[in-house]
Amino acid sequence: MVHRVLFWSGFGVAVRFWQLGLEMRPFFTKGSLWAYPIFAGVGASFGYWLQGVDERQTAMLEERKQIILEKRARKAARDAEKAAA
């Protein structure tokens, strides 16, 4: 989880660098240093949210996989009963 949050924090800072580069402004001035933690925080928040989405989707897929496997097992048992009868 931490790696995803750190990655997106770095991505937020990179977006700030990109923004200043497009505007052709200096990267480090006293007046604009406050924005870097904001961009990093927004990126970290997105990474944290994305981690939660990933965990929920993985849990849902695992649950559906178990349901399908149980359904296949029941069908195989019914088919075996019909073949034996």
C-alpha angles and dihedrals in degrees: 000000000000093000092057093049091047092048093052091045088056089046090054091053090047089053089054090051090049092049093051090044091054090049089046091231126143114271098224118041125142092241096056104037092095091069096064095070089045092054091043091049093050090049092048091049090052091049091050091049091047090052090054091049090051093050093048093048092047091051091048093049092049091050092050091047091055091048092051092047091051090048091051091049091052091049091049090051091050091048091049090051091050092048091050093048 
